[in-house]
């Protein structure tokens, strides 16, 4: 990384340690800011980012759109700049925030992609994992990974950071550390609790060691290593590919699937909000659109006048 990029380090320390942004988000923010600095270097003779004004930021946004960058990606980059300039203003590096009048391009809402219930039921057959994983320990672990993501709706980073002490065996719940360092309690189904108990017993039988950081994670490799997010992503993508043809096959799709299936089966929207750890209800309401679309499809298929 060059010196200009390194000067961003105080900002990223703030995001990582105070705001507790995920590693994936930090990479995205760094990429966005370096792209903006490169634009200033080429178009404005190496103008320091602290001296960019409203018109210059607008010109960058126009440049992005001219290049065919999607409204969704453009709005993410605007969010990055808003966060960065607020940081500079708070630390008295600038006197005026150039983002105050900036508005991003409008983009149509994309419905969350999810896996159908029948497909998930087919996938979660125990034999699916035993036949495809070389080691019985790995088969049980990968099955639990997918069961946890689907049955709790937790995020990828929350799953890999889950400690064994976060599992309350008597209450049948897990304590999750989510965004902004907020904790929440998620109830577990009886079946999922049984799978967790079995896995903990297998870990004990296999004498799985403590992770390198001294923590016993709920999900660990046989050698004791903490699960890497890349590993989880890869296994989820592989197994979803066995049952669905949707383009996006990721742990976050299982989060969408959890929320959509809960709503389709009559769950209260506020309860889903609490389980997902959303800050406000509007973030959860996007899943109601999938439910409405399903009802519309049933109506048009079944009603004689439709």
Secondary structure, DSSP 8 states (H G I E B T S, - for coil): --HHHHTTHHHHHIIIIIS---HHHHHHHHHHHHHHHHHHHHHTTT--GGG--HHHHHHHHHHHHHTT--HHHHHHHHHHHHHHHHHHHHTTS-SS-TTTT---------------HHHHHHHT-HHHHHTT-SSHHHHHHHHHHHHHHHHH---HHHHHT-BGGGEETTTTEEEEE-GGG-EEEEE--HHHHHHHHHHHHHHHHTT----TTS--BSSB-TTS-B--HHHHHHHHHHHHTTT---S--SHHHHHHHHHHHHHHTT--HHHHHHHHT-SSHHHHHHHHHHHHHHHHHHHHHH-TT-
